[in-house]
Amino acid sequence: NKNAWVRVLQKELRALGYYRGRINARMTMPTIRAQNRFCRDAGIWATCATGPLRGPTVRAVAGAIAARKGTP
């Protein structure tokens, strides 16, 4: 479910200091900008550049967030 992923993404990016908007499960421009900043900082921009909700992007972002949190 894309909306569920966006909600989790917004919460995680907020916790990491990348997102300041409302948690609304919508892939809005503030969410995309926050995700893009995170992708650049995490060194996964090449994957993220394919699109914010593409499968490879979702997997790369989820993995990078887990790595930042120290989650296996």
Stockholm file with secondary structure:
# STOCKHOLM 1.0

chainA/1-72         NKNAWVRVLQKELRALGYYRGRINARMTMPTIRAQNRFCRDAGIWATCATGPLRGPTVRAVAGAIAARKGTP
#=GR chainA/1-72 SS CHHHHHHHHHHHHHHTTSCCSCCCSCCCHHHHHHHHHHHHHHTCHHHHTTCTTSHHHHHHHHHHHHHHHTCC
#=GC SS_cons        CHHHHHHHHHHHHHHTTSCCSCCCSCCCHHHHHHHHHHHHHHTCHHHHTTCTTSHHHHHHHHHHHHHHHTCC
//
